[in-house]
Amino acid sequence: MVRVEVEEHEDRCLIRLHGEVDMSNAPAVWSKMIGAISDTVSAVTVDLSPTRYLDSSGVRLLFQLADLLGARRRDLILVIPEDAPIRHALELTGLPGVARVLSVAGD
C-alpha cells in the first residue's frame, strides 16, 4: 500500500511516497505524480524517506519520470535517507546518473 502526498511551492513540486511501491500500485502512483506536475514547475522532488519498499516497477517509474522531466528540461531530485534499504538498490540501477540524489540522515 502506498500513499502519495503532493505539495506545490511556487515553481517546485514535492512528492512524498509513503509505504510500498510495487507492480500492484505503480500505475496509480504514476498517474498521481504526473497529474501533480503543472506546466509551471521547473523541478520535481520525490521524497523517498517514508518509502519502505520499491520493486522494479517503482524503480522504472522513477526512470520514466526522469526521462519525462529531462525532455521538458526540468530537474528531478530524489531524497533518500543514507540508511534506507532502497538506497543501495537505487544506486545499483544507475538512477543517480539521471537524477540528483540528496542524502538525508535516517531514523
Residue, then its C-alpha position, 0 to 999 in steps of 0.5 A: m500500500v502506498r500513499v502519495e502526498v503532493e505539495e506545490h511551492e511556487d515553481r517546485c513540486l514535492i512528492r512524498l511516497h509513503g509505504e510500498v511501491d510495487m507492480s500492484n500500485a505503480p500505475a496509480v502512483w504514476s498517474k498521481m505524480i504526473g497529474a501533480i506536475s503543472d506546466t509551471v514547475s521547473a523541478v520535481t522532488v520525490d521524497l523517498s524517506p517514508t518509502r519502505y519498499l520499491d520493486s522494479s516497477g517503482v524503480r522504472l517509474l522513477f526512470q520514466l519520470a526522469d526521462l519525462l522531466g529531462a525532455r521538458r528540461r526540468d530537474l528531478i531530485l530524489v531524497i533518500p535517507e543514507d540508511a534506507p534499504i532502497r538506497h543501495a538498490l537505487e544506486l545499483t540501477g544507475l538512477p543517480g546518473v539521471a537524477r540528483v540524489l540528496s542524502v538525508a540522515g535516517d531514523 
